[in-house]
Amino acid sequence: MKKNLYLLFTVSLLMVSSCQKDDDDIIIVNSSPASQYSFNIPLTWNQLFLEVERYTPGYRPPVSARNFGYINLIAYEAIVHGSNEKYKSFSGHYSGLTITPPEYGVEYNWEISLNAAYEKAFELFFPIAPAEQQFQMLDVSHILRTELQSFVATDVYQRSVEYGQYVAQAVYDWSTEDDWGHEGYLSNTDPDYVVPPGANLWKPTYPDFLPPLLPHWGKVRTFAANPNDVAPPPPSFSTFPGSQLHEEALEVRDLVNEIKAGNNEEDYWIAEFWSDDCPILTFTPAGRLVSITNQLIAIERLDMLETVVTYAKVGMALSDAGVRCWSEKYRYNCLRPIDYIRAYMGEPNWNTVMCPDGSGGFYTPNFPTYPSGHATFAGAAAVVLEDIFGSNYTFTDRSHEGRTEFRGSPRTFNSFSEMAAENAYSRVPLGVHFISDSDAGIELGNIIGARVVDLPWQ
């Protein structure tokens, strides 16, 4: 993996170098707007994001989504004043967020400011990353900094670095004011949280009966979503055959049993393809949408400004999706399919097919089922990506191409909404969600994505 990262950084740096002019043109290069640079620096850092969040303890889906949102807000604010007034700063838009503009009438290199902002943001938002990932962050910083420093005057370089670092610190300081969200990686569970009793409500599940994940995350500050962004009520609890919940449980049970019997390869492929919440094995479900965005940036070769805007919009949508989804999860406290099937369908030993441990054991996420987090993240990102790339954009997701631990063969989609729908559905044959969880998540995510698109970007 580290070898692949070095290859990526080398290729990126070659492309960065090819975009620069000769030393005689320094003033022209340094005066260029942010749109004159390539996508390579933001892409490199956001590819690294997936490596770091995958291995850092405590970066579960909503936490990772929030950090991605803040890191890319930092990137946006670091270069927005180089957009020739196409985009505007969010300083003052959010209560408590004040960012001083760069000094008027002096030269900045926006590529250098952006790289310094990412470098500082990763340092601030990943303080507990394992040693190997810390070294990867340092390697990227050193390689990019050395290359960028080689083609600008010393005063311009230093001024640009200082501004990028200043923006990162200012946004981070604003993050610290969000008591429920800041440093969420340090406290994924609340030992004092009381799980509501009730046969129809969620409780810690087999096999490890972990306490609930992030039960207070619905109190985290959002970028665009508000408390009125809610999921519709879930199906009424019922154990009677023919009721909606019973029929949905039958669907889950039968799909999983078919997969265990070696049938229904298509649904098993879909289930494994989107199973991004096996810690360490893959990045998070929110990270999966980052991976897709990375692929789109590389294909479309957007300029640096539009690349950063894309990451900022996706990041804010994912962050808000985690907050609103978790708020609804603990508002409804719906039980998982595994508990319904075991208790009310006569299969006390039934289990999912999620995250196999190699010895016949599987897993169920440690939080309520309704609505689906996968679906909410995907629904929010799909709206943002459609707004940027179009509603009928065909692409192939290669996020897990070449993996041997599970079936990650690429899959092709004719639109982002089609991608989101399959992502949402994948949780049903995996055994961890009812179809109503997935449908509600898509609906909630779409609302959140639209709110992020409607922010005053321009």
N, C-alpha and C positions, 0 to 999 in steps of 0.2 A: 504493500500500500504506500509506504513512504517513497519507494522508487517511482511509483506512478505520480505522486505529488510533485517530486522533483522534475519529472518530465513535463508535467503541466506548467510548472513555474518557468521552466526554461523556454518552452514554446511561447508562453505569454510574454516573457521578457523580450524575445526576439521580435514579436509583433509590436510591443511597445516601442522598441528601438526603431523599427521600420517606419513608425509614424512621426518620428522627430525629424527636424530639419538640421542643417549644418550649424556649426557654432556661430557663423556670421548672421544667422537668422534668429538668434536667441530672443531678441526683443519681440519679434513677430510671434514666435512660438509661445512665449510667456503671456502675451496679450490675447491669445486665442480664447474664445468662449469654451465652456465645458463641452459643448456639442462637437468640438473639433477633435476630440480625443476618442480613442477606441474603448470598447467594452472590457478590455482585458483585466484591468485592475479590479473593478467590482466583481467580475466573474471569478477571478482567482480567489478573492476573499470569501465569496459566498460558496464556492466549492469547498474551501477549507472549513467553512462553518459546519458543513455536514459531517466532516471528520471529527471536529471537536465536540459538537453536541452529542454525537453517537457514543462517545466514550466517557463524557464527563458525568459524574454521579449527580442525580437530582434534576437533570434536564429532561423531565418528562414532558409529554406533548404541549400542554398549555404554557409551561415555563419556557420551553425552547421557542415556542411561537412568540411569546412576549419579547424575549431577548433578540430574536430576529427582527422584530418590528422596531425596537429601539436602536439597534445597531444600524439599520438602514435608514431610519430617520436621521441619525447622525450623518450618514453619508450624504443624504439629500441636503441637509442644512450646510454641510461643508462646501458644497459647490453651487447652491441655488443662486447665489449672487453672480455667478458666471453664466447664467442662463439667458442673458440679454433680456431680462424681464419676462421671459416666457412663463416661468414659474415663480412663485413667491414663497418666502419663508413662513413657517408656522409660529415664529416668535410672536407672542402676544395673542395668538389664536387660542392656545391652551393656557389655562390659568397656571401661573407659576413658571412658565417657560419663556425666558428672555435670552435672546442670543444677539450680541452686538454684531453688526455687519462688519465686513472687512474694511480696512482703512481706505478712504477714498483717494484716488489719484496716484496710487502706487501699484506696482506690478505684483500679481499673484499667478502662480501656476496651479490651475485647478486640479490637475492630475496629481500633483504632489500633495495638495491639501487633502484630496480624497484619500490617498494612500495613508497619510498620517492619521486621518480620522478613523479609518478602519483599524489601523494598528493600535491606536489608543482604545478604541471601542472594544476590541477583542481582549485587550489586557484588563479592562474594567469589568466586562460582563462574563468573563471566563476565569475568575481568579482561582477556582479549584480544579481546573482542568488537569488531568494526569500529566506526568512529566513528558511523555512522548508527544502529547498534543501541544504542550507548552513549547517544546523544542520546534515543532512544526510551525507554530505561530512566529517564533523568533527567526526561523529560517526564511519564511516568506517575507517578514519585515526586512531582514538584512538584504536579501536579494533585490527586492523592489527598491528599497531605499538607496542602495548602492547604484543601481541603474539610473534611477531618476535624478540623483544628485550629479550625475556626470555631464548633464547637458544644460544646466542653468547656472546663472550667477549665484554666488554664495548668499547674497542678501535676499534674493528672490526665493531661493530654496528655503532659507531659515524662516522667512516671513510666512511662506505657504505652509510649512510644517507646523508652525506655531498656531496658525489659524485653525487648521484641521484638528489639532490636539485640543485647542480651546473649545471648539464646538462639541467634541466628544465629551469633554468634562462637563460642559454646561448641560447637555442632555442627560448625562449620567446623574448629575446632581438633581435634576428634575425627577428622574426615576426614583431617587431615594425618598422622595416625598410620597410615593405610592406605597404605603405601609404594607398592604396585602400582597402586592406583586413583587416589589423589589427583593432580590435575593431569595426568591421562591424556591430555588434549588436547595436551600439549606433546611427547609422544613416541608417536605412533600406531604406529610401526614400530621394530623393533630391528635395526640394521644388522649386529649380531653373531649374530643368530639363524641357526642352520644348518637349512635346509630338508632334512628326511630324504630320501635318494635312494630311488628305487623307481618302477617303471613304473606301479604301482597307487596311488601316493601323490600328494597335491596338490603342485603346483609353481606358481610365478608364471605367470599365464596371458596369452594374447593378449587385447587388442592392446598393452597397455602394460607387461605383465610386472612389475607393482609388487611390492615385497617384502611379506611377510605382515603383515596388519593385526592389531595387538594380540596377538601370540603368547603373551604372559604374562598375559592378562586373567583367566584361570582362577584366578590367585592372589589376586585382589581380594577384599576382605572382603565378606561378604554380610549381609543383614538377617535372613533366615530359612532360606535354603537351606543345604545342607551337602554335603560331598564325596560322600556316598552317593546324591545326586540325579543320576543318570546316564541317558544314552540307551542303549537296547539296542544290541547289536552291529549294524553295518550289514550289508547283503548281502555275501556273499563275493565277492571280486574274481574275475571270470571274463569272458573274451571269447567264450565259446561261445554260439552262438544257442540260445535256450531257457532260458539261465540267468537268474536274477532280475535281475541288473544289466544284462545285455544287453537284456532286455525293457524295462526302465525307460529305458534309453538310446534304444531305438527309439521309445518314447512321446514322449520329449523332442524327438528329431529330427523326428518326423512332425508334432507340434503346431507347432513353430517353422516348418517348411517350409510347412505349410498357411497359416500367418499371413503368411509372406513372399509367398505366391502370391495373397494377397487373400481367402483363405477363412477360415472359422471366426472370424467377427467377435465372437461372444460370449466366446470364450477370450481374444482379443486385448484386448477391453474389460476383462476381469478382470485380465489381466496388467498393463496400463497403470494401471488403477485403483489397484492396490496397490503400484506400483513407486515406493517412497519412499526409495530410496537413490541418487538421482542428486544429488550434492552441489550446493548452491546452488539447483537447480531446485525441490526440495521439502525439507520437513523429513525427519527420519530415520524408519526403520521403527518405532523406539520412539516417536518423536514422533507417528506416526500414531495410536497408541493414546491418546496425550494428547489429540489432536484429537477423537477419538471421545468421550473422557471429557468434554471441554469441551462438546460438543454435548449430551450427556446431562444435564449440570449445568444448562445453559440451559433445557432442556425441562422437567426435573423441578423446577427452582427449589428445590433443597434449601436448608436454612438454612446459615449460615456454618460452624457446627461440623461438620455432616455432610458439607458440601462439602470441607472440609479433610481430614476422615478419609478420604473417597473418594480424594482426590489422594494422600494419604500411602500408602494401601494399593496403589493402582495404581503409584505411583512405586517403592515397595520391590519389588513383583513384577517390574517391568520391569528394575530394577537387577540383581536376582538372576538374572533370565532371561539377561541379557547375560553375567554371570559364568559361570554353569553351561554355557550353550551354547558359549561360547568355550573353556571348559575341554575340553569333549567334542570340539569341532572339531579342536583340536590334539592330543588324545589319539589320535584315529583317523586324522587327516590324509588324508581321502578326496579323490580327485581330482574335479574339476568335470566336468559332462557334456561341455563343449566339448573337453576333452582326450581323453575316452573316444571321442567321436564322430569326432574328427579322426584319432586314432591307430588305432582298431580297427574303424571302420565305413566306411572308404573314402571319407571326405569331408574331405580335408585343409584345405579352405577354409571349412568350416561355421562359422557364428557365431550368437550369440544375437540377440535383438531388444531387449535392455535398454539404456536410456539412449541413444537415437540421437543422434548428434552433428550431424545435418543434412547430412552428406556421405556417408552410407552406412555409417558406422562405428558399432559397438556396443561393449558393455562387459561384463566379467565381474568380480564382486567378488574382491578380492585376499586371500582366505582359504579354508580348506578348506570343502567343501560340506556335510558331515554333522556335526550336524543343522542344519536351516534356522534362521537367526536370526529371520526373519519369523515362522515358525511358533512358535518358542519364545516370542517376545514376545507374540504374539497369544494363544497358549494360556494363558499366565500371566495376562494381563489379563482374558481371558474368565472365568476362574474367579472372580476378584475382583469383576468387574462383575456376574456372576450372583448372587453372594452379596449384593450391595447392591440390585440392581434386579430380580432374579428370573430364573429360567431360561428363561422364554418371553416375554421382552421383545422386542417388535418395534420396530425403529428404522431410519431411513434415514441413511446416512453421506454427508454433504455436504462432506467435507474438501476436495475438489478441484473443487467445482462452479464452473463458469465458466472453468476453465483451457482454454487453446487450444493449448498445446504438446503435449498428450496428451489421451486420452479420460478425463476425470474425472467424467463424468455420474454423479449419485448412484445408489447401489444400496441396496436394502432387504433387511433380514435379519430372520428370525423369532426369532432367539436369538443370544446372544453366541458360543455354540459354533459356530453356523452361520457367523457372521462370521469366526471364527478359522479354520475349515476352509477357507473360500474364500481368505482371506489366505494360508494355507499353500499351497494348490493353485496360486495365481497364479504362483508361481515356476517351475512346470514349463513352462507354455506360453511363459514368458519365455525359457526356455532355460538357466537358471542353477542348477537343482536337479533331482535325481531325486525321484520321489514318495516314496521311503523317507526322504529328508531331511526332507520336510514332515511325514510321519506321526510320525517320531521327535521332531521339534521340538514338535508339539502335545502329545505324551505327556509330554515333559520339562517343558514350560511349565505343563501342568495340575498336575503335582506341585509346582512352585514356587509357583503361585498358591494352592494349598491350604495350603502352609506359611505364607504371609503371612496368610491369613485366620485361621489358628490361633494367631497371635501373641497375647500377653496384652494385647489392646486394652482390655478392660474388667475 
